[in-house]
């Protein structure tokens, strides 16, 4: 279980570089300076690097791997990402989210995996999810949309992910309906919506190739970092995708979604 104080400390120190006094930090997260130092030491054991003096601290770097603390610290969402779990390996994050749904978990729980051994795509295809090479995650939803509008959840995810990924590259990112993101002719990301037999929850699976993409004969693929001038920060991109999805899911009208989805269609220069 992640200590909520770790999230609050990182929230105060992100983005890396700004120095904050220990007394101000302790007041912000609750507790005293001694307890604050204990939290910092815990984060250091998890791969975070700090520059410390007797009176102040600044975050120098984060681990080059997914961390729930780093994702949660960047979120200002109400629902999506209320809980974030990161697994080193699992069969499919959709399986984890489905079990959570059956168990009565609240909407908005997100499951990430560094590697999936049985990731799924549409039409029964296998989604190759190599360790540390992308974002592989699932969101548990309990949408009030009518059943015939559930495909709109995939559109929300596709538009939100395209908006987030576009910040990192100077290339058009297009949507190939119903559920692919495409860059330079290759598949960058895919989305899979699975529902429960009782129809009381939905599982939205998202896969985005970041560091590399699988080589599949006759099926062009692409990875975001191939087109970026700098390494992609996985935790930051993950938080941006979740934030964008919640905006479309909870705040934006459906007619605006239809327009945004159409604008990013294949053949449009975005």
Secondary structure by P-SEA (a helix, b strand, c coil): cccaaaaaaaaacccccbbbbaaaaaaaacccaaaaaaaaaaaaaabbbbbbcccccccccccccccaaaaaaaccccccccbbbbbcccccaaaaaaaaaaaccccbbbbbbccccccccccbbbbbbcccccccbbbbbbccccccccaaaaaaaaaaaaaaaaacccbbbbbcccbbbbccccccbbbbbbbcccccbbbbbbbbbccbbbbbccbbbbbccccccccccaaaaaaaaaaaaaaaaccccaaaaaaaaaaacccccc
